[in-house]
Amino acid sequence: MTVVGPSSIPSRGVRKGQIVNIEEATQTVIQSVEAAERMAGISVNRLYVNISSHDIVSQNSQGVVAIANPEGEIIPDDVIRVVEAAQAISMPSGQEVIHVLPMSFVVDSQAGIRDPVGMSGVRLEVSTHIITASLTLARNIGKIVNEIGAHLEQLVYSGLASSYSVLTETEKELGVVMVDIGGGTTDIAIYTEGSLAYSAVLPVGAKNVTNDLAIGLRVSLESAEKIKLFLSNLPPEPALPKIDKSMDPKKARAARKKQELIDFSSLELKEELSTIARRTLLDGIIGPRLYEIFDLVGDHIQKSGLSHVVPSGLVICGGGAETVGSLEAARKSLRVPVRIGEPKGVSGLIDDISSPSYATTIGMILYALENEMEEESGFKVPFSAKGAPAAMGGLVGKLADVIKSLLP
């Protein structure tokens, strides 16, 4: 997969994953799409859109069916029927299914099967992970996409998308927790035995760190964001040089304090903030918020009941992963192996997007590629999001594709 037209536009009209001003959000999407189209030299008519909001809900469900032809073998239609049976769940009002992800199958009494097609049996069971989202949010996203004259191909949970770009197959197989710290939300995705088994969204993110800096330092949000980014790009804290023992204690303490000061004069902040002690920023303002986020992540890991099957530890991505002190806070709070997830899997114009901030975007590309390949193969598990019906298989699907290609 080759990137031919990246673009990045400051977000407006969205707060904590919810659309709060549809006009501003629409203009932001239009600007982003047009910038990408200009760079790539092509027009966009289908969009995959990621979704992350505190009302994302997940649950695991089972389905059971009898094999259509017990004397023969399991065919794709049997798999589709059993997955549809697993979707027969009670949902909170105002929610709609956006993902039905098979985790494993059971053929008769044989468990742990990834792909049952072609096997013999009389009874087929499936364990699925189902993710639902707010129907209102989904409709508003659909309105925005329609406004720019494109088709909403599919809504994709951000945590699932990020996993495509930052997790290895080995990590998924052994068990791993993926944490994507965005601006207003933090996505959690727990994998075990190669499948997504738990999903959740926290209503806190990197913007909370910015707000804390603005309040603690009494500066504007714009200045606080500059300070946060400046701190995140600083080299690791250097070891303090030894102070001459013959030096006066007061002078020694003053010397150490001076060594800990960070100079912000290069940022040209309108508040004319010049120097601040590193410890004041890290231990007094940024650290507590990061610990809060990872404590909440720990609560969800315990709630999932999967804390004992995630030996690969934690993979952090998203813009918040680049916040200074995030690795240390995660390790101390959760006491598991932690690494920063760098997005992989695409080539081309990626110099500006090869950072944890773009994990979801690159993951969306990889997810879309897999989705398109499944549709071309004529076999795709049913999907229930608006604007993304289950793909048709066989000759009917191919005929539909031909007709679509002839339409203006």
N, C-alpha and C positions, 0 to 999 in steps of 0.2 A: 504494500500500500504506500503510495507516494503523495505527500502533501504538496499541493500546487498553489494554494491560496489561503494562508492564515490571516485572521484579523482579530483584534482585541479592542473592545469598546468598553469604557466605564459603565457599570451597571446602574440603571435608573428605573424607578417604578417597581422595584422588587425589594421586599424586606423579609428576611428569614425564610426565603423560598416562596413566599406568598406574593401574588401580584397585588400591589396596593394602589397603583396608578396605571391603568391599562394603556393610556395614551403615551406616557413616557416609556413604558416597557416596549410598546410597539415601535416607537421611533428608535429605540436602542437596537432592537433586532434588525430593523430595516438598515440602519447604519452599518451594523456588523456584517450582514449578508452582502450588502452592496460593496463594502470594502473587500471582502473575500472574492466576490465575483470579478471586481476590477483586477485584482492581483492574478487570479487564475485564468481570466479571459473566457470564462464560461458563465452561463446563467444557471441558477439553482431553481429546481421546481419540486423537489421532495426534501423534507427535513426530518431528521431524527432529533428529538429534543429531550434533554435530560431534565429530570424532575427531582427536587429535594425539598421536603417540607416536613414540619413536625407531625403532620397528620398521616405520614406514611406508616402503614401498618403491615406487619407480616405474620403469617402463621403457616404451620406445616399441616398437610392434609393427605389422607390416603384414599385411593380408589381401587375398586376390584371389579373385574369383568370376566366373563367366560370367553375363551378363545372362539372366534367365529367358526373355525374349522379344526376341531380337536384332532382329526386324523392327519391334518397337514402340519403347517408351521405358522408361527406368529408373523403377521404381516403389518405394515404401517398403519392400516385402519384399526387394528386391535390396539395399537399404542395410542392412537388418537382417541379412541373410545374410553380407554382407562384413564387418560389424563382429563378428559371431559368429566368423567365420573368423580375425579378428585376435586373438581371445581365446585361441586355441589356443597357449598359451605354457607353458613350464615355470616353476612357482612354487616358492619355498622351502616346506618343510613347515611347517604351522601358519599359513599365510597364506591370505587369501581376497580376491578382487577386490571393491573397493568402487566403483571408477569405471572406465568405459571411455569415453574422451573422443576422438571423431574430430577429427583435426587438419586433414586435407585429403584430397580424393579425386582419383583419376586415372581418367578415362574414355578407354579406348583409350590414346592417347598424349598426351592433353591433361591437364596437371597443374595443381595449384593451385585445384581446384574446391571450393567450400564446400558446395554443396547440389546433388547430381547428379540429384535427382528431376525427371523430365520431359525429361531429355536423351536423345539417341540414342547407342547404342554397343553393343559386344558383350562388352567386358571392363571390369570395375569393380575398382579397387584403393582401399584406404584406409590411411592412416597414423593410428594411434591412440596416445593416451597412457593407459597403464593404471596405476592406483594400487591397491596391495594393503595390507592391514593385518592385524594379529594376529587370528587366529580366536578365541583365548582372550579377548582384550579385547572383540571384537565380541559374543561370547556373554555376557560379564559385563554389558556395556551393555544387551543385550537383556533380561537378568534384571531389571535395575533398572527398565527401562521397564515390563516385565510386572508388577512389584511394585506400581506405582502405578496399574495398571489401564488402561494406554494401549497403543497399537500403535506399534511402531517402524517408521515409514514409510521412513526411509532414514538410513544413516550417511554423513556428508559430511566429506571432508578439510578441516580448518580453513583451510589455506592457500588452497584453492579458494573456500571461502565468503567469506573476507576479501577476495579479489580482486573479488568481485561488488560490494562496497560502496565500495572505495577506488580502484580503477583505472578510468581512462577508456578508451573504445574506441580512441581514438587511441594511447594508451600501449601497449595490447595489440597493436595493429597494427604499430607501429614496433619494439616489443621493450622489455620492462621486467622488472625483478626486484622482486617483492613480498616483503617480509620482515615477518612478524608475530611480534613478541617477546612471548610470553605469560609466565605465571608460571614454569612449569617447562620449557617447550620453546620453540623458535623455528622457525616454519614458513617455508619458502622455496618460492616459486612463480615460475617464469620463463616469460614469455609471449613468443612471437615470431609474427609474421604472424597475430595475432588469436587464437592458440590456446595452451593450456597445453602446454608442451613438456618441463618438468622440475619435479619435486617432491622435496622432502626435508624432514626434521625434525631439528633439532639438540637434543640433550638438555641445553641450557642456556637460561636465561631470566632474567627480572627478579628472581626469587627469589634467584638467585646474587648479584646486587648487594646485596640485603638481607642475605644471609649474610655477605658481605665486610664490610659496614658493622658488623654485629654483632661480628665477630671483631676488626676493626681498631680499633673504638672501645670494645670490651669492654662492650657493652650487650646487652640482650635482643633477640630477633628482633622483638618488638612495638615496642620503642623504635627499632630500626633502620628498620623500615617507616615509622614516623612521620617520622623524619629524612629518609628518601628522598623521601617525598611532599612534605614541607615544602620541600626543595631544589628539587624539580621545579616547584613553584608560585611560586618566587621570580622576580622580574623579572630580565632579563639583567644580568650583572655590570656595574656602573657603572664608568666610567673613573675611575681614581684621580686626585684633584685634585693639582695641582702643589705640591710642598713648597718653602717659602721657602729659597732657596740659602744664605741667611745662617744658617739653622738648623744646630745641631750635628748632624753625621752620625748619631750614635747616636740622638738624639731624632727625626731624620728617619726612620730605619729603624723605630723604635718606632711612629711615627705611621702609617707605611704598613701595618705589621702590624695595628694597631688597625682601620684601614679595611677590611682583608680579613676580619676576624672576623665570623662569623655568630652571631647570638644565638638560642639554642634555648630560652630560659627560658619562652616562651609555650607550649611543648609539654608542660610539666610532667612531664618524664621522671622515672621513679622512680630513675634513676641520678644525678639532679641534674646533668646535663650542661648547662652554661650556654653557653659560646662555643667555636667551633672555627674554624680558618682555612679559608677557602673552598678554597684551593689544596690543603690537606691532604686534603680530602674528594674533590675532583674529580680531581686529578692523582695522588694517592696511593692511592685506594681505588676510586672508581667508574670512572674512566677506563680503567685496565688491563682490567677485566672487559668493558667495552663494546668495547674494541679486540679482545679475544679473540673475542667474538661475531662481530664484522664480519670478522675475519680468517678465521673458519670459513665465513662466508657467501661470502667471496671464493674460498675453496678449492672450494666447491660450484659457483660460477659457472664457474671454470676446468674443473672436472670435467665439467660439462654440455656443454662445447664451444660454448657460445652467447655467450661474452663479447664477441664482435665484432658481435653483432646485438641489443644492448640499449641503443640510443642514448637511450632515455627515462630511463635510470639506475635509481635505487633509490627505492621507495616503502616507508616504514616505518609500521607500525601496531601495534596491540596495546598493552597497558598499558606495556610496556617502552619504547615509542616516546616516552613522556612523561618518561622518566628524563632528568635534566639532563645535557647533554653528548652525547646520542645522535646528534644531527645532525652535530656536529663530528667525532665519532669515526668515523661512517660515511663522511663526505667525505674525511677524512685517510687512512683505511684503504683505501678502495676507489677513491678519486679519480674519482668519477662524480657526476652531478647527483643530489641527494637531496632528498626532500620528505617531510613527515609526512602520512600518509593519513587524512583525516577522512571517516568513513562518510557516504555520501549515498544517496538513493533512497527514503526513507520519510518519512512525515509523522505528525502526531498527537502523542502524549506522548513527545517525544524530547528534552526539555530535559536529562534526566539521562543520556541514552545517546548524545549527540552528540559523543563523544570517541573517540580511537583505541582505547581499551580495549574498545569494543563493536563493533569492525569485523567480527569473526566473527559475532556475534549478528545484526547487521543484514544482513550478507551471507547468513546462513542464511535469513532471511525472503525475500530477493530470489531466492535459489536455489530455495526451496520454491515460490514463485510461478511461476517459469519451469517447474519440474517439473510442477506441477499443470496449467498451460496445455498442456504437451505431452501429458499424459494425456487431457485433455479433447478435444484435437484428434484423438485416436485413433492418433497416431504417435509412438512414443518408442523411442529406441535401447535395446537390451537392457541391463539393469543387474543386477549379480550380488551385491548385498549382502543379508545376512539381513534378512528383514522387508520387503524392497523388490524384489519380482520385476518383470520387465519388464511394462509396461502392455499390456493387450490392446487391439487396435484394432478398428475397424468395429462391426458390430452386436453381436458377442459382447461386446465391451468395454462398450458402452452397456447391454446387458442385465444384465451383471454389476453395473454401477453402480446400476441401478434396484433390483436385488435387495438390494444392500448398504444402500440408503437405506430399505428397508422393514424391515430387521432391527432389533431393539431395541438 
